[in-house]
Amino acid sequence: MKEVDIPEPDCIDGAPHPRMTPRLLGQEAAEASFLQAFSAGRLHHGWLITGPRGVGKATLAWRLARFLLATPDEDGGMFAAPPSETLDIPDSHPVARRMIALSEPRLFLLRRAYDEKKAKLQDVISVDEVRKMKSFFTLSAADGGRRVAIIDAVDEMNPAAANALLKLLEEPPKAVTMILISHQPARLLPTIRSRCRALRLGPLSAQDLSDALTMAGGAVAPEDRVALAELAGGSVGEAFAMTNLEGLELYARLIKLMGSLPRLDRVQALAFAEAGAGRGAEAQFDLIVMLMDLFLARLASAGTRGVAPPEAAPGEASLIARLAPSPWAAREWASLAQSLGLRARRGRSVNLDPAALLMDMLLKIDEAAAALSRPS
């Protein structure tokens, strides 16, 4: 199973792979639900882990797999060990070591394959990969015990692969547990969802997000915890990408720039737009578009609810109160949010100038602010 010098599709750039993450933070309810089923002898053959990207779904999947493969079946006799209270398995355990090395013979990892001819990862999980997993299930386990498959992510399967997986879920092999990871479960076949037990993970708190980011090798100052949690939506993956690209600093620049509305500071706007242009700045462009989308969404939400969210940058609260004082203003911002980012991303996909696309977004926001400032 070990792949050398091949990118892993289920790993965030610069972060350790989920199989190497020692702890899972903020998802105690999901872990407890699984342990309760395991201890009661009601271990389902299919588990569907859902939730936003970056909240620990893959980390939980690897923890479940490691626990299942390292925990022997009990015969229920008088000398049986007490029920497990944690999914923790020592790093020194042979199963843990083999899983780190991707050499555990009872584990099958189903993910997008590497296309050697094109020298890149495939766009989808193909039916051929599912057939390999089916063949793996037909082999006898080395010790006659259980086997585990991790599918990361089931959303990336093409229709043929999804149908092949469904057949396995309908007629599951003996002593096999399939752990499916899904970022968008609503897009899955309803029959796949119905044949799995769901574990829903939610966004992390500011403290858990900060601790998880530190554990993954990132760093966040205590005073930035709330801001990062707000902008990353409680997702460690988003927070990791944001810290790598100085997202907090970019959002602070955006808020300062938006403070000039409805008379946009064109010099500052041009400098901000240029931050997402240039060779190799694709990730920066995507982040800036996302931050502008997020700013508009926060305006719309605050105007509708009448309550400003926790401040993610200096001066944001007063700015939101000024630009979105009413539900009517919130509707205008929400309408703009639905189209503005999508328009920029489409323009970028056909190689339009990124700085011009970002400047266009800023000008559209300025136009909306000017319209809202006029007396009705």
C-alpha positions in Angstrom: 0.0 0.0 0.0 2.9 2.3 0.5 3.3 5.0 -2.1 6.6 6.9 -2.4 6.8 10.5 -3.7 3.2 10.4 -4.8 0.8 13.2 -3.5 -1.9 12.0 -1.1 -5.3 13.2 -2.2 -6.6 13.0 1.4 -4.0 15.4 3.0 -3.8 19.1 3.3 -0.6 20.6 1.9 1.9 21.2 4.6 -0.1 19.3 7.3 0.5 15.8 8.6 -1.7 13.1 7.2 -4.8 12.3 9.4 -3.4 8.8 10.1 -0.5 10.6 11.9 -2.7 12.8 14.1 -2.6 11.4 17.6 -5.8 13.0 19.0 -9.2 14.2 17.8 -10.5 17.4 19.4 -14.0 18.6 19.7 -15.8 15.4 18.4 -16.3 13.5 21.7 -20.0 12.8 21.0 -19.2 11.0 17.7 -16.5 8.9 19.4 -18.9 8.1 22.3 -21.6 7.0 19.9 -19.3 4.6 18.1 -17.9 3.2 21.3 -21.4 2.6 22.7 -22.3 0.6 19.6 -19.1 -1.4 19.7 -19.4 -2.2 23.4 -23.1 -3.3 23.0 -22.1 -5.7 20.1 -24.0 -3.6 17.6 -21.1 -2.7 15.3 -22.6 -1.7 12.0 -20.8 -2.8 8.8 -21.0 0.7 7.3 -20.2 4.0 9.0 -20.8 7.3 7.2 -18.8 10.2 8.7 -20.1 13.6 7.6 -19.5 17.2 8.3 -17.8 20.3 6.9 -14.3 19.9 5.4 -11.4 20.0 7.9 -13.3 19.2 11.1 -11.7 15.9 11.7 -13.6 13.4 9.6 -10.5 11.6 8.2 -8.8 11.7 11.6 -11.8 10.0 13.2 -11.9 7.4 10.4 -8.3 6.5 11.0 -8.9 6.3 14.8 -11.9 4.0 14.2 -9.9 1.8 11.9 -6.9 1.7 14.3 -9.2 0.8 17.2 -11.0 -1.9 15.4 -7.9 -3.6 14.1 -6.0 -3.3 17.4 -8.9 -4.4 19.7 -9.5 -8.1 19.8 -13.0 -9.6 19.8 -14.2 -10.6 23.2 -16.1 -13.9 23.8 -18.2 -12.3 26.5 -17.0 -14.7 29.2 -16.4 -13.9 32.8 -12.8 -12.9 32.2 -13.6 -10.6 29.3 -12.0 -7.2 29.5 -14.2 -4.2 30.5 -15.8 -2.2 27.7 -13.4 0.3 26.0 -13.8 3.9 27.2 -11.6 5.4 24.5 -10.5 4.9 20.9 -6.9 5.6 21.9 -4.3 3.0 20.8 -0.7 3.4 21.9 1.7 4.6 19.2 3.9 1.6 20.1 1.1 -0.9 19.1 2.1 -2.9 16.0 -1.2 -2.0 14.3 -0.5 1.7 14.9 3.0 1.5 13.5 1.8 -0.5 10.4 -1.0 2.0 9.7 1.5 4.9 9.9 3.6 3.1 7.3 0.5 2.1 5.2 1.5 -1.5 5.6 -1.4 -2.9 7.7 -2.6 -6.0 5.8 -6.1 -5.8 7.1 -6.8 -2.2 6.1 -7.8 -1.1 2.6 -7.6 2.6 1.8 -9.8 3.7 -1.1 -9.1 7.1 -2.5 -8.3 8.8 -5.8 -5.6 6.9 -7.6 -2.4 8.3 -9.1 -2.3 8.4 -12.9 1.3 7.6 -13.8 0.9 8.5 -17.5 -0.5 11.9 -16.7 1.7 12.2 -13.6 -1.2 13.5 -11.5 -4.0 12.3 -9.2 -7.2 11.2 -11.0 -10.2 13.5 -10.7 -12.5 10.8 -9.4 -12.5 7.4 -7.7 -13.1 4.9 -10.4 -15.0 1.6 -10.4 -11.7 -0.2 -10.9 -10.6 1.0 -7.4 -13.8 -0.3 -5.9 -13.2 -3.6 -7.6 -9.8 -3.8 -6.0 -11.4 -3.3 -2.6 -13.9 -6.0 -3.4 -11.0 -8.4 -4.3 -9.3 -7.4 -1.0 -12.4 -8.5 0.9 -12.4 -11.9 -0.7 -9.0 -12.7 0.8 -8.8 -14.3 4.2 -7.6 -12.0 7.0 -4.1 -12.8 8.2 -5.4 -13.7 11.7 -9.0 -14.6 10.8 -10.2 -11.3 12.4 -11.9 -8.3 11.2 -10.9 -6.1 8.2 -11.5 -2.4 7.7 -11.8 -0.1 4.6 -11.6 3.7 4.6 -13.2 5.4 1.7 -12.0 9.0 1.5 -14.0 10.6 0.1 -17.1 8.8 -1.1 -18.2 12.1 -2.7 -15.4 11.7 -5.2 -16.7 8.4 -6.7 -18.1 8.4 -10.2 -21.5 6.8 -10.7 -20.2 3.4 -11.6 -18.0 3.3 -8.5 -20.9 4.5 -6.3 -23.1 1.7 -7.6 -20.3 -0.9 -7.0 -19.9 0.4 -3.4 -23.7 0.1 -2.9 -23.6 -3.5 -3.8 -21.0 -4.2 -1.2 -23.0 -2.3 1.4 -26.1 -4.3 0.5 -24.3 -7.6 0.8 -21.4 -6.8 3.2 -18.5 -9.3 3.5 -18.2 -11.1 6.8 -16.1 -9.3 9.5 -15.7 -6.2 7.4 -16.3 -2.6 8.5 -16.4 0.1 5.8 -15.8 3.7 7.0 -17.1 6.3 4.5 -16.1 9.9 4.6 -18.4 12.5 3.0 -18.2 16.3 2.8 -21.6 16.5 1.0 -23.8 13.6 2.1 -26.8 15.1 0.3 -25.2 14.4 -3.0 -24.7 10.6 -2.3 -27.1 7.9 -3.4 -29.9 7.8 -0.8 -29.4 4.0 -0.7 -25.8 4.4 0.3 -26.8 6.7 3.1 -29.5 4.4 4.3 -27.2 1.4 4.6 -24.7 3.2 6.9 -24.8 4.5 10.4 -24.1 8.2 10.4 -21.6 10.0 12.6 -22.0 13.8 12.1 -19.1 16.1 13.1 -19.6 19.8 13.7 -17.4 22.8 13.6 -14.7 23.2 16.3 -14.8 25.8 19.0 -12.1 28.5 18.9 -10.1 26.7 21.6 -10.3 23.3 20.0 -9.5 24.8 16.6 -6.4 26.5 18.0 -5.3 23.3 19.8 -5.8 21.2 16.7 -3.9 23.6 14.5 -1.0 23.6 17.0 -1.1 19.8 17.0 -0.9 19.8 13.2 2.2 21.9 13.2 0.5 25.3 12.8 0.5 28.1 15.2 -2.1 30.7 16.3 -1.7 33.5 18.8 -4.2 33.4 21.6 -5.7 36.8 20.6 -6.4 35.4 17.1 -8.3 32.3 18.1 -11.8 33.8 17.8 -11.0 35.5 14.5 -9.5 32.3 13.0 -12.5 30.2 14.2 -14.9 32.7 12.6 -13.2 32.9 9.3 -12.4 29.2 9.1 -15.9 28.2 10.1 -14.5 25.9 12.8 -12.5 23.9 10.2 -8.9 22.9 11.0 -8.3 22.4 7.3 -9.5 25.9 6.4 -7.6 27.3 9.4 -4.4 25.6 8.3 -4.7 27.0 4.7 -5.6 30.4 6.0 -2.6 30.6 8.3 -0.3 29.5 5.5 -1.6 32.2 3.3 -1.8 34.9 6.0 -5.6 34.9 5.8 -6.1 36.9 9.0 -3.9 39.7 7.7 -5.7 39.7 4.4 -9.1 39.9 6.1 -7.9 42.8 8.3 -6.8 44.6 5.1 -10.2 43.9 3.5 -12.0 45.3 6.5 -9.9 48.4 6.5 -10.5 48.9 2.8 -14.3 48.3 3.2 -14.2 51.1 5.8 -13.9 53.6 3.0 -17.3 52.5 1.5 -19.2 54.0 -0.2 -16.3 55.9 -1.5 -13.9 53.1 -2.2 -10.2 54.0 -1.8 -9.1 53.1 -5.3 -5.4 53.1 -4.5 -5.9 50.7 -1.6 -8.3 48.6 -3.7 -5.9 48.2 -6.5 -3.1 47.1 -4.1 -5.4 44.6 -2.5 -6.5 43.2 -5.9 -2.8 42.8 -6.9 -2.2 40.6 -3.9 -4.2 37.9 -5.7 -2.4 38.3 -9.0 0.9 37.2 -10.4 2.5 33.9 -11.2 1.8 31.2 -8.5 -0.8 33.3 -6.7 -3.8 31.0 -7.5 -4.3 30.0 -3.9 -4.1 33.6 -2.8 -6.7 34.6 -5.4 -9.0 31.8 -4.2 -8.5 32.9 -0.6 -9.3 36.6 -1.3 -12.5 35.7 -3.2 -13.5 33.4 -0.3 -12.8 36.2 2.2 -14.9 38.7 0.2 -17.7 36.1 0.0 -17.5 35.6 3.7 -17.6 39.3 4.4 -20.8 39.7 2.4 -22.3 36.6 4.1 -21.5 38.1 7.5 -23.1 41.4 6.4 -26.2 39.6 5.3 -26.4 37.4 8.5 -25.9 40.4 10.8 -28.5 42.5 9.1 -31.0 39.7 9.2 -30.5 38.8 12.8 -29.8 42.2 14.1 -26.7 40.9 15.9 -23.2 41.3 14.7 -21.0 38.1 14.8 -17.8 38.0 16.9 -15.3 40.4 15.4 -12.8 38.7 13.0 -10.8 41.9 12.4 -10.4 45.3 14.1 -13.3 47.6 13.3 -15.4 44.9 11.7 -18.3 45.2 14.2 -18.9 48.9 13.6 -18.4 48.4 9.8 -21.1 45.7 9.7 -23.5 47.8 11.8 -23.1 50.7 9.4 -23.4 48.7 6.2 -26.1 46.3 7.2 -28.4 48.2 9.6 -31.6 46.4 8.5 -33.1 43.2 7.0 -33.6 45.1 3.8 -29.9 45.9 3.5 -29.1 42.3 4.4 -31.2 41.1 1.5 -29.1 43.3 -0.9 -25.9 42.0 0.5 -27.1 38.4 0.3 -28.1 38.8 -3.3 -24.7 40.2 -4.2 -23.0 37.3 -2.3 -24.8 34.8 -4.5 -23.3 36.0 -7.7 -20.1 38.0 -7.0 -17.7 35.2 -6.0 -19.0 32.8 -8.6 -18.5 35.4 -11.3 -14.9 35.9 -10.3 -14.2 32.1 -10.2 -15.7 31.6 -13.6 -13.6 34.4 -15.0 -10.5 32.9 -13.5 -11.3 29.5 -15.1 -11.1 31.1 -18.5 -7.8 32.9 -17.7 -9.1 36.4 -17.2 -6.8 38.8 -15.4 -7.1 37.9 -11.7 -6.4 41.5 -10.5 -9.1 42.8 -12.8 -11.5 40.2 -11.5 -10.8 41.1 -7.9 -11.1 44.8 -8.6 -14.4 44.2 -10.3 -15.7 42.5 -7.1 -14.5 45.5 -5.0 -16.2 47.9 -7.4 -19.5 46.0 -7.3 -19.4 46.1 -3.5 -18.8 49.8 -3.6 -21.8 50.3 -6.0 -24.0 48.3 -3.6 -22.8 50.4 -0.6 -23.5 53.6 -2.5 -27.0 52.5 -3.4 -27.8 51.5 0.1 -26.5 54.9 1.5 -28.9 56.9 -0.7 -32.1 58.2 1.1 -35.1 56.0 0.2 
